[in-house]
């Protein structure tokens, strides 16, 4: 339709990154239809302009049109004069969404030159596109060239107090701080919407360029090499969300360690339930809600490591210091006896790690069914050089007549899914004096995985927690100073 005066048609095929589009041979137009008989293979190997353009498009997934193949329909009059009739398009990213080649696609042809971005439909174009294998390979490369953040759902136990500043906005935002001074910000949220069982949908996501030479790659090289690369999620009030409108602290925060993601080999998907989401802590360390957020980073971190753009210390984790000046705490399997809430199914469970009062750390939340186990995949490194808080605390503990002063405490907490209330399950303990004085066996700087009993508040065994430690030699200066 709309081909008045045209006796033949051609279709110009314009690919991403292609400066010289090809045209089909002229085909006679009979009763509004034409058989084009066009078939062409386009190289998408490494170094081709098409591959580079598609890879760049995949890094900006909000704009799928960047990977569009355009089919420009051109009419030819009896005198050979050309008239652009319309355009059809198909995004190569749709192949990834469908996970299938498209042997027969019917695309709408929209009129051009009508003063509108999307003109009326004038016909259909039937095409076949096969590129799934190449798109999968490029997509895998794009994953390794970017770090992705998704903000899905914010849930708060109760709305925050209204701002004290007259006229200040009561709206809140979620802000994700990414190494290299980068960030992602959600749209404004009404606090009451977040304080519901369903929570407030955030619908924000962004990919950050992590290729060597980028600001993110440089920051990761420094941060992960020192064990301190993190994504920090903050709930903030008013303004543009980057700072509290009243100048106060963040309402709540949650942190994801990129070092731990790399060590586990697993990206963090956005949790579908509050039980599996990241706990949000207020400035006093109290859990005030949860955040469903996703972090896709493992492929990018591995690529940077393999390219020698990034040096990863092992073991890694927040606060790692120089060799011989850090203690690493690793938690593996958490097992709960069947007697723990035996009438309930899996519940959100986490462990609060207290290393001699130097600051609590929370493990990721896991869903544990009574009588079963789950992997906490927690790994955190504590600086214990001469000027560190842990060094001072350990010296004081070793001088104390109370043996428990040198204990690391692991407090197990569960959330009742029916009421939302949190309750202690029990505590596992390990005394660092035992670690210091253990006989050397093989790799003497480490304690192999050891199952610690979890005791309820009434001192009844309710499960076990697998602990391993590294850094015995780093504690030696504190032991010497305490002597």
Secondary structure, 3 states (H helix, E strand, C coil): CCCCCCCEEEEEEECCCCCCCEECCCEECECCECCCCCCCCCCCCCCCHHHHHHHHHHCCCCCHHHHEEEEEEEEECCCCCEEEEEEEEEECHHHHHHCCCEEEEEEEEEECCCCCCCCCEEEEEEEEECCHHHHHHHHHHHHHCEEEEEEEEEEECCCCCCCCCCCCCCCEEEEEEECCCEEEECCCECHHHHCCCCCEEEEEEEEEECCCCCHHHHHHHHHHHCCCCEEEEEEEECCCCCCCCCCCCCCEEEEEEHHHHHHHCCCECCCCCHHHCEEEECCCCCEEEEEEEEEECHHHHHHHHHCCCCCCCCCCCCCCCCCCCEEEEEEEEEEECCCCCCCCCCEEEEEEEEECCCCEEECCCEEECCCCEEEEEEEEEEECCCCCHHHHHHHHHHHCCCHHHHEEEEEEEEECCCCCCEEEEEEEEEEHHHHHHCCCCCCCCEEEEEEEEEECCCCCEEEEEEEEEECHHHHHHHHHHHC
